[in-house]
Amino acid sequence: MPTVVATIIPLAGRLDDVEAVLRDLAPQVHQEDGCEKYALHRGRDRIVVIERWRDGAALGAHGQGPAIKTMGQRLAGLVSAAPDVQILEPVEAGDPARGRI
Amino acid sequence: MPTVVATIIPLAGRLDDVEAVLRDLAPQVHQEDGCEKYALHRGRDRIVVIERWRDGAALGAHGQGPAIKTMGQRLAGLVSAAPDVQILEPVEAGDPARGRI
């Protein structure tokens, strides 16, 4: 059950544009097989997506799928680097209601 | 409803030790007022905590509270830098069941 934290840092002044791209594509990603969470967040200078996938195969298919391809095309010119993608595994601890996303 | 992504990068060979500290303290954090999520994750070289707090006041109290103080004491010698703490706000998009943590 991989969890992903993907960080996208826009070029100066393009945070709203990057957020709009991610908002547009979220419904399509939510319909992908094995997508359990794909939750957008905004920081001062970045968009961070917190994701949870059923398994590594579902995450792999997402990475090769049409939504990511469109995203890459639409983010060109709005960012200076590829997203930072951290692939993580949950660690069980404490209260399950609070200890899992 | 602030969301936090806190990244802790251990010194070489100390990932298991850092994970143990966070696991020990998670139940205490889960009982703090306003803690909605405090979910531990492990990557190849890091521990990442994904957190959600009721409001900024609850997050502020957590940052000044006894669990964080103990954590700082126990992590001394296991890490070379303070955690990277990103404070974010959720962006609503798509299916609410998948679009929020």
N, CA and C atoms of all chains as a GROMACS GRO file, in nm:
protein
  606
    1MET      N    1   0.085  -0.119   0.000
    1MET     CA    2   0.000   0.000   0.000
    1MET      C    3   0.088   0.124   0.000
    2PRO      N    4   0.151   0.154  -0.115
    2PRO     CA    5   0.245   0.265  -0.114
    2PRO      C    6   0.177   0.400  -0.097
    3THR      N    7   0.243   0.485  -0.020
    3THR     CA    8   0.202   0.624  -0.004
    3THR      C    9   0.306   0.709  -0.075
    4VAL      N   10   0.258   0.811  -0.145
    4VAL     CA   11   0.347   0.898  -0.222
    4VAL      C   12   0.328   1.041  -0.174
    5VAL      N   13   0.438   1.112  -0.158
    5VAL     CA   14   0.434   1.257  -0.137
    5VAL      C   15   0.505   1.319  -0.256
    6ALA      N   16   0.427   1.387  -0.342
    6ALA     CA   17   0.482   1.448  -0.464
    6ALA      C   18   0.480   1.600  -0.447
    7THR      N   19   0.595   1.661  -0.462
    7THR     CA   20   0.609   1.806  -0.442
    7THR      C   21   0.642   1.873  -0.574
    8ILE      N   22   0.562   1.972  -0.608
    8ILE     CA   23   0.579   2.046  -0.733
    8ILE      C   24   0.604   2.192  -0.697
    9ILE      N   25   0.718   2.245  -0.737
    9ILE     CA   26   0.751   2.384  -0.707
    9ILE      C   27   0.741   2.466  -0.835
   10PRO      N   28   0.641   2.553  -0.843
   10PRO     CA   29   0.621   2.632  -0.965
   10PRO      C   30   0.729   2.739  -0.982
   11LEU      N   31   0.741   2.785  -1.104
   11LEU     CA   32   0.818   2.907  -1.128
   11LEU      C   33   0.750   3.023  -1.055
   12ALA      N   34   0.825   3.129  -1.031
   12ALA     CA   35   0.771   3.244  -0.958
   12ALA      C   36   0.644   3.294  -1.025
   13GLY      N   37   0.541   3.314  -0.946
   13GLY     CA   38   0.417   3.370  -0.997
   13GLY      C   39   0.324   3.270  -1.063
   14ARG      N   40   0.358   3.142  -1.066
   14ARG     CA   41   0.277   3.042  -1.138
   14ARG      C   42   0.211   2.942  -1.044
   15LEU      N   43   0.206   2.972  -0.915
   15LEU     CA   44   0.146   2.876  -0.821
   15LEU      C   45  -0.001   2.852  -0.852
   16ASP      N   46  -0.076   2.958  -0.881
   16ASP     CA   47  -0.218   2.940  -0.913
   16ASP      C   48  -0.237   2.857  -1.040
   17ASP      N   49  -0.149   2.878  -1.138
   17ASP     CA   50  -0.160   2.802  -1.263
   17ASP      C   51  -0.133   2.654  -1.240
   18VAL      N   52  -0.031   2.626  -1.159
   18VAL     CA   53  -0.001   2.485  -1.130
   18VAL      C   54  -0.116   2.422  -1.052
   19GLU      N   55  -0.169   2.493  -0.955
   19GLU     CA   56  -0.283   2.440  -0.879
   19GLU      C   57  -0.400   2.409  -0.974
   20ALA      N   58  -0.424   2.496  -1.070
   20ALA     CA   59  -0.536   2.475  -1.162
   20ALA      C   60  -0.517   2.348  -1.244
   21VAL      N   61  -0.393   2.321  -1.288
   21VAL     CA   62  -0.367   2.198  -1.363
   21VAL      C   63  -0.398   2.076  -1.278
   22LEU      N   64  -0.350   2.078  -1.155
   22LEU     CA   65  -0.371   1.962  -1.068
   22LEU      C   66  -0.519   1.945  -1.033
   23ARG      N   67  -0.589   2.055  -1.012
   23ARG     CA   68  -0.733   2.047  -0.982
   23ARG      C   69  -0.810   1.989  -1.100
   24ASP      N   70  -0.773   2.032  -1.219
   24ASP     CA   71  -0.841   1.981  -1.338
   24ASP      C   72  -0.824   1.830  -1.353
   25LEU      N   73  -0.704   1.780  -1.319
   25LEU     CA   74  -0.674   1.639  -1.347
   25LEU      C   75  -0.711   1.547  -1.230
   26ALA      N   76  -0.736   1.601  -1.112
   26ALA     CA   77  -0.764   1.516  -0.996
   26ALA      C   78  -0.882   1.420  -1.020
   27PRO      N   79  -0.994   1.467  -1.078
   27PRO     CA   80  -1.105   1.372  -1.097
   27PRO      C   81  -1.066   1.252  -1.184
   28GLN      N   82  -0.984   1.277  -1.285
   28GLN     CA   83  -0.940   1.166  -1.371
   28GLN      C   84  -0.851   1.068  -1.293
   29VAL      N   85  -0.761   1.121  -1.212
   29VAL     CA   86  -0.674   1.033  -1.133
   29VAL      C   87  -0.758   0.954  -1.032
   30HIS      N   88  -0.858   1.018  -0.972
   30HIS     CA   89  -0.941   0.949  -0.873
   30HIS      C   90  -1.012   0.828  -0.931
   31GLN      N   91  -1.032   0.828  -1.063
   31GLN     CA   92  -1.099   0.715  -1.127
   31GLN      C   93  -1.002   0.605  -1.171
   32GLU      N   94  -0.874   0.627  -1.155
   32GLU     CA   95  -0.778   0.523  -1.194
   32GLU      C   96  -0.789   0.403  -1.100
   33ASP      N   97  -0.767   0.286  -1.157
   33ASP     CA   98  -0.775   0.163  -1.077
   33ASP      C   99  -0.670   0.165  -0.965
   34GLY      N  100  -0.714   0.144  -0.843
   34GLY     CA  101  -0.621   0.135  -0.730
   34GLY      C  102  -0.587   0.267  -0.666
   35CYS      N  103  -0.647   0.377  -0.711
   35CYS     CA  104  -0.624   0.507  -0.646
   35CYS      C  105  -0.709   0.514  -0.520
   36GLU      N  106  -0.644   0.519  -0.404
   36GLU     CA  107  -0.717   0.526  -0.276
   36GLU      C  108  -0.718   0.669  -0.221
   37LYS      N  109  -0.610   0.743  -0.240
   37LYS     CA  110  -0.603   0.885  -0.202
   37LYS      C  111  -0.521   0.959  -0.308
   38TYR      N  112  -0.566   1.075  -0.342
   38TYR     CA  113  -0.489   1.166  -0.429
   38TYR      C  114  -0.536   1.305  -0.388
   39ALA      N  115  -0.470   1.358  -0.287
   39ALA     CA  116  -0.520   1.475  -0.214
   39ALA      C  117  -0.424   1.593  -0.234
   40LEU      N  118  -0.476   1.699  -0.293
   40LEU     CA  119  -0.395   1.817  -0.324
   40LEU      C  120  -0.381   1.906  -0.202
   41HIS      N  121  -0.262   1.964  -0.188
   41HIS     CA  122  -0.235   2.061  -0.082
   41HIS      C  123  -0.151   2.174  -0.139
   42ARG      N  124  -0.166   2.288  -0.076
   42ARG     CA  125  -0.094   2.407  -0.123
   42ARG      C  126  -0.013   2.466  -0.008
   43GLY      N  127   0.114   2.492  -0.036
   43GLY     CA  128   0.199   2.564   0.059
   43GLY      C  129   0.232   2.701   0.002
   44ARG      N  130   0.316   2.773   0.072
   44ARG     CA  131   0.350   2.909   0.031
   44ARG      C  132   0.405   2.913  -0.112
   45ASP      N  133   0.487   2.816  -0.147
   45ASP     CA  134   0.556   2.819  -0.277
   45ASP      C  135   0.543   2.688  -0.353
   46ARG      N  136   0.446   2.602  -0.313
   46ARG     CA  137   0.444   2.467  -0.372
   46ARG      C  138   0.308   2.403  -0.366
   47ILE      N  139   0.290   2.305  -0.452
   47ILE     CA  140   0.176   2.215  -0.443
   47ILE      C  141   0.230   2.078  -0.401
   48VAL      N  142   0.165   2.018  -0.303
   48VAL     CA  143   0.206   1.886  -0.254
   48VAL      C  144   0.087   1.792  -0.268
   49VAL      N  145   0.108   1.680  -0.334
   49VAL     CA  146   0.003   1.579  -0.351
   49VAL      C  147   0.036   1.461  -0.260
   50ILE      N  148  -0.059   1.426  -0.174
   50ILE     CA  149  -0.044   1.310  -0.086
   50ILE      C  150  -0.131   1.199  -0.146
   51GLU      N  151  -0.067   1.088  -0.179
   51GLU     CA  152  -0.133   0.982  -0.254
   51GLU      C  153  -0.122   0.849  -0.179
   52ARG      N  154  -0.222   0.765  -0.196
   52ARG     CA  155  -0.212   0.627  -0.148
   52ARG      C  156  -0.267   0.537  -0.256
   53TRP      N  157  -0.192   0.435  -0.288
   53TRP     CA  158  -0.229   0.341  -0.396
   53TRP      C  159  -0.245   0.202  -0.338
   54ARG      N  160  -0.332   0.124  -0.403
   54ARG     CA  161  -0.362  -0.011  -0.354
   54ARG      C  162  -0.237  -0.096  -0.347
   55ASP      N  163  -0.151  -0.082  -0.448
   55ASP     CA  164  -0.029  -0.162  -0.452
   55ASP      C  165   0.068  -0.098  -0.552
   56GLY      N  166   0.185  -0.154  -0.558
   56GLY     CA  167   0.286  -0.097  -0.647
   56GLY      C  168   0.247  -0.103  -0.794
   57ALA      N  169   0.170  -0.205  -0.831
   57ALA     CA  170   0.128  -0.215  -0.970
   57ALA      C  171   0.036  -0.100  -1.007
   58ALA      N  172  -0.056  -0.065  -0.917
   58ALA     CA  173  -0.148   0.047  -0.944
   58ALA      C  174  -0.070   0.178  -0.953
   59LEU      N  175   0.027   0.196  -0.864
   59LEU     CA  176   0.110   0.316  -0.870
   59LEU      C  177   0.189   0.320  -1.001
   60GLY      N  178   0.242   0.206  -1.041
   60GLY     CA  179   0.317   0.201  -1.166
   60GLY      C  180   0.231   0.235  -1.286
   61ALA      N  181   0.107   0.182  -1.287
   61ALA     CA  182   0.016   0.212  -1.398
   61ALA      C  183  -0.019   0.360  -1.402
   62HIS      N  184  -0.040   0.418  -1.283
   62HIS     CA  185  -0.065   0.563  -1.276
   62HIS      C  186   0.050   0.642  -1.339
   63GLY      N  187   0.171   0.603  -1.306
   63GLY     CA  188   0.289   0.675  -1.356
   63GLY      C  189   0.304   0.668  -1.507
   64GLN      N  190   0.245   0.565  -1.567
   64GLN     CA  191   0.252   0.548  -1.713
   64GLN      C  192   0.123   0.589  -1.782
   65GLY      N  193   0.025   0.641  -1.706
   65GLY     CA  194  -0.108   0.661  -1.760
   65GLY      C  195  -0.130   0.796  -1.825
   66PRO      N  196  -0.249   0.814  -1.882
   66PRO     CA  197  -0.277   0.936  -1.958
   66PRO      C  198  -0.285   1.063  -1.872
   67ALA      N  199  -0.331   1.052  -1.747
   67ALA     CA  200  -0.341   1.174  -1.665
   67ALA      C  201  -0.202   1.233  -1.640
   68ILE      N  202  -0.106   1.146  -1.608
   68ILE     CA  203   0.030   1.195  -1.583
   68ILE      C  204   0.092   1.253  -1.711
   69LYS      N  205   0.060   1.190  -1.823
   69LYS     CA  206   0.113   1.242  -1.950
   69LYS      C  207   0.058   1.383  -1.976
   70THR      N  208  -0.072   1.400  -1.959
   70THR     CA  209  -0.133   1.532  -1.977
   70THR      C  210  -0.075   1.633  -1.878
   71MET      N  211  -0.059   1.587  -1.754
   71MET     CA  212  -0.004   1.675  -1.651
   71MET      C  213   0.134   1.727  -1.691
   72GLY      N  214   0.219   1.637  -1.739
   72GLY     CA  215   0.352   1.678  -1.780
   72GLY      C  216   0.348   1.781  -1.892
   73GLN      N  217   0.256   1.760  -1.985
   73GLN     CA  218   0.244   1.856  -2.096
   73GLN      C  219   0.197   1.991  -2.045
   74ARG      N  220   0.098   1.990  -1.955
   74ARG     CA  221   0.041   2.117  -1.909
   74ARG      C  222   0.133   2.189  -1.810
   75LEU      N  223   0.218   2.113  -1.739
   75LEU     CA  224   0.309   2.179  -1.643
   75LEU      C  225   0.434   2.236  -1.712
   76ALA      N  226   0.459   2.193  -1.834
   76ALA     CA  227   0.576   2.248  -1.905
   76ALA      C  228   0.561   2.400  -1.915
   77GLY      N  229   0.664   2.472  -1.878
   77GLY     CA  230   0.658   2.618  -1.878
   77GLY      C  231   0.613   2.677  -1.746
   78LEU      N  232   0.559   2.593  -1.657
   78LEU     CA  233   0.513   2.642  -1.525
   78LEU      C  234   0.608   2.601  -1.413
   79VAL      N  235   0.696   2.505  -1.440
   79VAL     CA  236   0.789   2.454  -1.339
   79VAL      C  237   0.928   2.446  -1.402
   80SER      N  238   1.029   2.441  -1.315
   80SER     CA  239   1.166   2.434  -1.368
   80SER      C  240   1.226   2.295  -1.352
   81ALA      N  241   1.154   2.207  -1.284
   81ALA     CA  242   1.209   2.073  -1.260
   81ALA      C  243   1.094   1.974  -1.250
   82ALA      N  244   1.125   1.847  -1.267
   82ALA     CA  245   1.025   1.743  -1.248
   82ALA      C  246   0.982   1.741  -1.101
   83PRO      N  247   0.862   1.692  -1.072
   83PRO     CA  248   0.820   1.682  -0.932
   83PRO      C  249   0.917   1.596  -0.851
   84ASP      N  250   0.929   1.629  -0.722
   84ASP     CA  251   1.000   1.543  -0.628
   84ASP      C  252   0.901   1.439  -0.578
   85VAL      N  253   0.927   1.313  -0.608
   85VAL     CA  254   0.832   1.206  -0.575
   85VAL      C  255   0.894   1.114  -0.472
   86GLN      N  256   0.838   1.115  -0.351
   86GLN     CA  257   0.884   1.025  -0.246
   86GLN      C  258   0.788   0.908  -0.236
   87ILE      N  259   0.841   0.788  -0.249
   87ILE     CA  260   0.757   0.667  -0.236
   87ILE      C  261   0.784   0.605  -0.099
   88LEU      N  262   0.678   0.590  -0.022
   88LEU     CA  263   0.688   0.555   0.120
   88LEU      C  264   0.598   0.436   0.151
   89GLU      N  265   0.626   0.374   0.265
   89GLU     CA  266   0.536   0.269   0.315
   89GLU      C  267   0.486   0.311   0.454
   90PRO      N  268   0.357   0.288   0.483
   90PRO     CA  269   0.306   0.325   0.615
   90PRO      C  270   0.369   0.243   0.726
   91VAL      N  271   0.385   0.306   0.841
   91VAL     CA  272   0.433   0.242   0.964
   91VAL      C  273   0.319   0.247   1.064
   92GLU      N  274   0.273   0.133   1.108
   92GLU     CA  275   0.161   0.129   1.203
   92GLU      C  276   0.209   0.169   1.342
   93ALA      N  277   0.138   0.262   1.403
   93ALA     CA  278   0.172   0.302   1.541
   93ALA      C  279   0.055   0.378   1.599
   94GLY      N  280   0.024   0.350   1.723
   94GLY     CA  281  -0.078   0.426   1.794
   94GLY      C  282  -0.218   0.398   1.747
   95ASP      N  283  -0.304   0.498   1.756
   95ASP     CA  284  -0.447   0.491   1.725
   95ASP      C  285  -0.465   0.474   1.574
   96PRO      N  286  -0.524   0.364   1.528
   96PRO     CA  287  -0.537   0.347   1.382
   96PRO      C  288  -0.616   0.459   1.315
   97ALA      N  289  -0.713   0.518   1.383
   97ALA     CA  290  -0.794   0.623   1.320
   97ALA      C  291  -0.709   0.746   1.289
   98ARG      N  292  -0.609   0.772   1.370
   98ARG     CA  293  -0.523   0.889   1.350
   98ARG      C  294  -0.389   0.849   1.288
   99GLY      N  295  -0.351   0.725   1.299
   99GLY     CA  296  -0.218   0.681   1.259
   99GLY      C  297  -0.207   0.640   1.114
  100ARG      N  298  -0.321   0.646   1.041
  100ARG     CA  299  -0.320   0.612   0.898
  100ARG      C  300  -0.388   0.723   0.820
  101ILE      N  301  -0.339   0.752   0.701
  101ILE     CA  302  -0.413   0.846   0.615
  101ILE      C  303  -0.514   0.767   0.532
  102MET      N  304  -0.761   2.397   0.881
  102MET     CA  305  -0.728   2.254   0.893
  102MET      C  306  -0.590   2.228   0.834
  103PRO      N  307  -0.483   2.272   0.901
  103PRO     CA  308  -0.351   2.257   0.841
  103PRO      C  309  -0.308   2.111   0.830
  104THR      N  310  -0.243   2.083   0.719
  104THR     CA  311  -0.180   1.953   0.695
  104THR      C  312  -0.030   1.976   0.698
  105VAL      N  313   0.042   1.885   0.763
  105VAL     CA  314   0.186   1.898   0.777
  105VAL      C  315   0.252   1.775   0.717
  106VAL      N  316   0.360   1.798   0.643
  106VAL     CA  317   0.447   1.688   0.600
  106VAL      C  318   0.583   1.715   0.664
  107ALA      N  319   0.619   1.630   0.760
  107ALA     CA  320   0.746   1.646   0.834
  107ALA      C  321   0.840   1.534   0.792
  108THR      N  322   0.957   1.571   0.744
  108THR     CA  323   1.055   1.474   0.694
  108THR      C  324   1.177   1.474   0.785
  109ILE      N  325   1.212   1.355   0.830
  109ILE     CA  326   1.326   1.337   0.921
  109ILE      C  327   1.425   1.245   0.851
  110ILE      N  328   1.546   1.293   0.828
  110ILE     CA  329   1.647   1.211   0.761
  110ILE      C  330   1.752   1.170   0.865
  111PRO      N  331   1.755   1.043   0.899
  111PRO     CA  332   1.849   0.996   1.000
  111PRO      C  333   1.993   0.996   0.950
  112LEU      N  334   2.085   0.994   1.043
  112LEU     CA  335   2.224   0.964   1.010
  112LEU      C  336   2.232   0.822   0.954
  113ALA      N  337   2.339   0.795   0.880
  113ALA     CA  338   2.353   0.663   0.818
  113ALA      C  339   2.342   0.552   0.923
  114GLY      N  340   2.261   0.454   0.892
  114GLY     CA  341   2.247   0.338   0.981
  114GLY      C  342   2.151   0.357   1.096
  115ARG      N  343   2.085   0.475   1.107
  115ARG     CA  344   2.000   0.500   1.223
  115ARG      C  345   1.852   0.510   1.188
  116LEU      N  346   1.814   0.462   1.071
  116LEU     CA  347   1.673   0.471   1.031
  116LEU      C  348   1.583   0.394   1.127
  117ASP      N  349   1.624   0.273   1.164
  117ASP     CA  350   1.541   0.194   1.256
  117ASP      C  351   1.528   0.263   1.391
  118ASP      N  352   1.635   0.327   1.436
  118ASP     CA  353   1.630   0.396   1.566
  118ASP      C  354   1.536   0.515   1.562
  119VAL      N  355   1.541   0.590   1.452
  119VAL     CA  356   1.450   0.705   1.439
  119VAL      C  357   1.306   0.657   1.431
  120GLU      N  358   1.283   0.552   1.354
  120GLU     CA  359   1.146   0.497   1.346
  120GLU      C  360   1.097   0.457   1.484
  121ALA      N  361   1.182   0.397   1.564
  121ALA     CA  362   1.141   0.352   1.697
  121ALA      C  363   1.100   0.470   1.785
  122VAL      N  364   1.173   0.580   1.776
  122VAL     CA  365   1.138   0.699   1.855
  122VAL      C  366   0.999   0.749   1.815
  123LEU      N  367   0.977   0.758   1.685
  123LEU     CA  368   0.847   0.810   1.638
  123LEU      C  369   0.734   0.715   1.674
  124ARG      N  370   0.758   0.585   1.664
  124ARG     CA  371   0.655   0.487   1.701
  124ARG      C  372   0.621   0.497   1.849
  125ASP      N  373   0.722   0.515   1.930
  125ASP     CA  374   0.698   0.526   2.074
  125ASP      C  375   0.611   0.647   2.107
  126LEU      N  376   0.633   0.757   2.036
  126LEU     CA  377   0.566   0.882   2.073
  126LEU      C  378   0.431   0.902   2.003
  127ALA      N  379   0.404   0.823   1.898
  127ALA     CA  380   0.279   0.844   1.823
  127ALA      C  381   0.154   0.836   1.913
  128PRO      N  382   0.144   0.737   2.003
  128PRO     CA  383   0.021   0.732   2.085
  128PRO      C  384   0.000   0.859   2.167
  129GLN      N  385   0.107   0.917   2.217
  129GLN     CA  386   0.096   1.041   2.295
  129GLN      C  387   0.049   1.156   2.206
  130VAL      N  388   0.103   1.166   2.086
  130VAL     CA  389   0.061   1.273   1.994
  130VAL      C  390  -0.086   1.254   1.956
  131HIS      N  391  -0.126   1.129   1.934
  131HIS     CA  392  -0.266   1.102   1.894
  131HIS      C  393  -0.366   1.150   1.999
  132GLN      N  394  -0.322   1.159   2.123
  132GLN     CA  395  -0.412   1.206   2.229
  132GLN      C  396  -0.411   1.357   2.246
  133GLU      N  397  -0.326   1.427   2.175
  133GLU     CA  398  -0.323   1.573   2.186
  133GLU      C  399  -0.452   1.633   2.130
  134ASP      N  400  -0.495   1.740   2.190
  134ASP     CA  401  -0.617   1.808   2.145
  134ASP      C  402  -0.600   1.857   2.002
  135GLY      N  403  -0.694   1.821   1.916
  135GLY     CA  404  -0.692   1.870   1.779
  135GLY      C  405  -0.610   1.788   1.682
  136CYS      N  406  -0.551   1.678   1.729
  136CYS     CA  407  -0.476   1.590   1.638
  136CYS      C  408  -0.576   1.504   1.562
  137GLU      N  409  -0.583   1.523   1.430
  137GLU     CA  410  -0.676   1.444   1.348
  137GLU      C  411  -0.603   1.332   1.272
  138LYS      N  412  -0.480   1.358   1.230
  138LYS     CA  413  -0.396   1.256   1.168
  138LYS      C  414  -0.252   1.279   1.212
  139TYR      N  415  -0.184   1.172   1.240
  139TYR     CA  416  -0.040   1.176   1.267
  139TYR      C  417   0.011   1.038   1.226
  140ALA      N  418   0.043   1.027   1.098
  140ALA     CA  419   0.063   0.897   1.034
  140ALA      C  420   0.208   0.882   0.990
  141LEU      N  421   0.274   0.782   1.044
  141LEU     CA  422   0.417   0.760   1.016
  141LEU      C  423   0.434   0.683   0.885
  142HIS      N  424   0.539   0.721   0.812
  142HIS     CA  425   0.575   0.652   0.689
  142HIS      C  426   0.727   0.640   0.683
  143ARG      N  427   0.769   0.536   0.612
  143ARG     CA  428   0.912   0.510   0.600
  143ARG      C  429   0.952   0.504   0.454
  144GLY      N  430   1.056   0.576   0.419
  144GLY     CA  431   1.116   0.566   0.287
  144GLY      C  432   1.254   0.503   0.299
  145ARG      N  433   1.323   0.498   0.187
  145ARG     CA  434   1.454   0.431   0.184
  145ARG      C  435   1.550   0.490   0.286
  146ASP      N  436   1.546   0.624   0.301
  146ASP     CA  437   1.644   0.692   0.385
  146ASP      C  438   1.580   0.790   0.482
  147ARG      N  439   1.447   0.778   0.504
  147ARG     CA  440   1.380   0.882   0.581
  147ARG      C  441   1.252   0.832   0.647
  148ILE      N  442   1.210   0.906   0.748
  148ILE     CA  443   1.077   0.890   0.806
  148ILE      C  444   0.998   1.016   0.768
  149VAL      N  445   0.877   0.998   0.721
  149VAL     CA  446   0.790   1.109   0.684
  149VAL      C  447   0.662   1.097   0.765
  150VAL      N  448   0.626   1.203   0.835
  150VAL     CA  449   0.502   1.204   0.912
  150VAL      C  450   0.402   1.294   0.840
  151ILE      N  451   0.286   1.238   0.810
  151ILE     CA  452   0.177   1.314   0.748
  151ILE      C  453   0.076   1.344   0.857
  152GLU      N  454   0.053   1.472   0.881
  152GLU     CA  455  -0.027   1.516   0.995
  152GLU      C  456  -0.144   1.605   0.949
  153ARG      N  457  -0.253   1.598   1.019
  153ARG     CA  458  -0.362   1.694   0.999
  153ARG      C  459  -0.410   1.739   1.136
  154TRP      N  460  -0.424   1.869   1.152
  154TRP     CA  461  -0.463   1.929   1.280
  154TRP      C  462  -0.593   2.006   1.262
  155ARG      N  463  -0.669   2.014   1.368
  155ARG     CA  464  -0.800   2.080   1.361
  155ARG      C  465  -0.786   2.224   1.315
  156ASP      N  466  -0.683   2.293   1.368
  156ASP     CA  467  -0.662   2.433   1.334
  156ASP      C  468  -0.518   2.471   1.370
  157GLY      N  469  -0.484   2.593   1.335
  157GLY     CA  470  -0.347   2.638   1.360
  157GLY      C  471  -0.311   2.642   1.508
  158ALA      N  472  -0.410   2.669   1.592
  158ALA     CA  473  -0.383   2.673   1.737
  158ALA      C  474  -0.344   2.534   1.787
  159ALA      N  475  -0.414   2.432   1.741
  159ALA     CA  476  -0.380   2.295   1.784
  159ALA      C  477  -0.241   2.256   1.734
  160LEU      N  478  -0.209   2.294   1.611
  160LEU     CA  479  -0.074   2.266   1.559
  160LEU      C  480   0.031   2.341   1.640
  161GLY      N  481   0.001   2.466   1.673
  161GLY     CA  482   0.095   2.544   1.753
  161GLY      C  483   0.118   2.483   1.890
  162ALA      N  484   0.010   2.436   1.954
  162ALA     CA  485   0.023   2.373   2.086
  162ALA      C  486   0.105   2.245   2.077
  163HIS      N  487   0.084   2.169   1.970
  163HIS     CA  488   0.163   2.047   1.948
  163HIS      C  489   0.312   2.082   1.940
  164GLY      N  490   0.342   2.188   1.866
  164GLY     CA  491   0.483   2.226   1.847
  164GLY      C  492   0.553   2.268   1.975
  165GLN      N  493   0.472   2.311   2.072
  165GLN     CA  494   0.529   2.353   2.201
  165GLN      C  495   0.509   2.248   2.310
  166GLY      N  496   0.454   2.132   2.274
  166GLY     CA  497   0.411   2.037   2.374
  166GLY      C  498   0.519   1.938   2.418
  167PRO      N  499   0.484   1.854   2.514
  167PRO     CA  500   0.583   1.762   2.572
  167PRO      C  501   0.628   1.650   2.478
  168ALA      N  502   0.540   1.606   2.387
  168ALA     CA  503   0.582   1.498   2.296
  168ALA      C  504   0.694   1.545   2.205
  169ILE      N  505   0.678   1.667   2.152
  169ILE     CA  506   0.782   1.720   2.062
  169ILE      C  507   0.912   1.745   2.139
  170LYS      N  508   0.899   1.787   2.262
  170LYS     CA  509   1.020   1.809   2.343
  170LYS      C  510   1.096   1.677   2.363
  171THR      N  511   1.021   1.575   2.401
  171THR     CA  512   1.083   1.443   2.419
  171THR      C  513   1.143   1.392   2.289
  172MET      N  514   1.069   1.414   2.179
  172MET     CA  515   1.118   1.369   2.048
  172MET      C  516   1.252   1.434   2.016
  173GLY      N  517   1.261   1.565   2.038
  173GLY     CA  518   1.387   1.635   2.011
  173GLY      C  519   1.502   1.578   2.093
  174GLN      N  520   1.473   1.547   2.218
  174GLN     CA  521   1.579   1.492   2.304
  174GLN      C  522   1.622   1.354   2.255
  175ARG      N  523   1.522   1.272   2.216
  175ARG     CA  524   1.556   1.134   2.177
  175ARG      C  525   1.618   1.127   2.037
  176LEU      N  526   1.587   1.227   1.952
  176LEU     CA  527   1.645   1.225   1.817
  176LEU      C  528   1.786   1.283   1.814
  177ALA      N  529   1.825   1.353   1.918
  177ALA     CA  530   1.961   1.408   1.922
  177ALA      C  531   2.061   1.292   1.910
  178GLY      N  532   2.155   1.304   1.818
  178GLY     CA  533   2.250   1.197   1.795
  178GLY      C  534   2.208   1.100   1.687
  179LEU      N  535   2.081   1.106   1.646
  179LEU     CA  536   2.032   1.016   1.540
  179LEU      C  537   2.012   1.090   1.408
  180VAL      N  538   2.010   1.223   1.412
  180VAL     CA  539   1.987   1.304   1.292
  180VAL      C  540   2.092   1.415   1.290
  181SER      N  541   2.111   1.472   1.170
  181SER     CA  542   2.210   1.580   1.161
  181SER      C  543   2.144   1.716   1.147
  182ALA      N  544   2.012   1.718   1.132
  182ALA     CA  545   1.943   1.846   1.112
  182ALA      C  546   1.803   1.835   1.171
  183ALA      N  547   1.742   1.949   1.196
  183ALA     CA  548   1.603   1.950   1.240
  183ALA      C  549   1.514   1.896   1.128
  184PRO      N  550   1.397   1.843   1.164
  184PRO     CA  551   1.305   1.796   1.060
  184PRO      C  552   1.269   1.908   0.963
  185ASP      N  553   1.245   1.871   0.839
  185ASP     CA  554   1.187   1.964   0.740
  185ASP      C  555   1.037   1.959   0.758
  186VAL      N  556   0.978   2.071   0.796
  186VAL     CA  557   0.835   2.075   0.826
  186VAL      C  558   0.765   2.165   0.726
  187GLN      N  559   0.680   2.105   0.644
  187GLN     CA  560   0.601   2.181   0.546
  187GLN      C  561   0.459   2.195   0.600
  188ILE      N  562   0.414   2.317   0.611
  188ILE     CA  563   0.278   2.344   0.657
  188ILE      C  564   0.194   2.380   0.534
  189LEU      N  565   0.087   2.304   0.514
  189LEU     CA  566   0.008   2.311   0.390
  189LEU      C  567  -0.139   2.326   0.424
  190GLU      N  568  -0.215   2.369   0.322
  190GLU     CA  569  -0.361   2.372   0.335
  190GLU      C  570  -0.421   2.283   0.227
  191PRO      N  571  -0.525   2.208   0.260
  191PRO     CA  572  -0.586   2.122   0.158
  191PRO      C  573  -0.652   2.204   0.048
  192VAL      N  574  -0.648   2.148  -0.072
  192VAL     CA  575  -0.716   2.205  -0.190
  192VAL      C  576  -0.823   2.104  -0.231
  193GLU      N  577  -0.948   2.145  -0.229
  193GLU     CA  578  -1.057   2.054  -0.264
  193GLU      C  579  -1.061   2.034  -0.415
  194ALA      N  580  -1.064   1.908  -0.457
  194ALA     CA  581  -1.075   1.878  -0.600
  194ALA      C  582  -1.119   1.734  -0.616
  195GLY      N  583  -1.211   1.711  -0.707
  195GLY     CA  584  -1.249   1.574  -0.741
  195GLY      C  585  -1.333   1.507  -0.634
  196ASP      N  586  -1.317   1.376  -0.625
  196ASP     CA  587  -1.394   1.290  -0.534
  196ASP      C  588  -1.351   1.316  -0.389
  197PRO      N  589  -1.441   1.362  -0.302
  197PRO     CA  590  -1.399   1.392  -0.165
  197PRO      C  591  -1.341   1.271  -0.091
  198ALA      N  592  -1.387   1.150  -0.124
  198ALA     CA  593  -1.336   1.033  -0.052
  198ALA      C  594  -1.188   1.008  -0.084
  199ARG      N  595  -1.148   1.044  -0.203
  199ARG     CA  596  -1.008   1.023  -0.242
  199ARG      C  597  -0.928   1.154  -0.237
  200GLY      N  598  -0.996   1.266  -0.241
  200GLY     CA  599  -0.929   1.395  -0.252
  200GLY      C  600  -0.889   1.460  -0.120
  201ARG      N  601  -0.922   1.391  -0.010
  201ARG     CA  602  -0.883   1.442   0.122
  201ARG      C  603  -0.816   1.331   0.199
  202ILE      N  604  -0.716   1.367   0.280
  202ILE     CA  605  -0.659   1.264   0.369
  202ILE      C  606  -0.735   1.269   0.502
   0.00000   0.00000   0.00000
